[in-house]
Amino acid sequence: MKTEIPISQIMSEQIFKVTPGTSLRKIKEILDMHSFHHLPVVNGDGKIQGIIGKEDVLQAINQISQNTSGKTWTSIRMTEVTATDIMTPQPVVLDPEDHIGLAADLFLANKFHAAPVVEDERVVGIVTTHDLLHYAFKSIGPAEMA
């Protein structure tokens, strides 16, 4: 596998983003409707503010359900909790020209599975461990897999 190719060649460019004020309910709906597991949080100018993983959402819902009395109060609380409340602020970001080897090193050395790709302070994509695995297996020929 060539580790010196730029992230721009494997990153996902068609991504959903949320704002700091997006409710937990809306974030859960977005993640439930799609197969991805991470959402960048951006301000009105498109600048990165944080990142939310599906695990962050599940932990927040679990905490709410333990601290409320019943479905109605849980539902109400899910509209009050926002992206700001559950996001990881100031996430590690990558540049589109950073190499995939750097992304792999970051993922291996840390306990996260996605990094927003930022150019001129604005989110232009996201790269995940899934993207790296897909690239790695695609680059291996059938003879090498046997």
Buried (B, 14 or more C-beta within 10 A) or exposed (E): EEBEBBBBEBBBEEBBBBBBEBBBBBBBEBBEEEEBBBBBBBEEEBEBBBBBBBEBBEEBBEEBBEEBEEEEEBEEBBEEBBBBEBBEEEBBBBBBEBBBBBBBEBBEEEEBBBBBBBBEEEBBBBBBBBBBEEBBEEEEEEEEEE
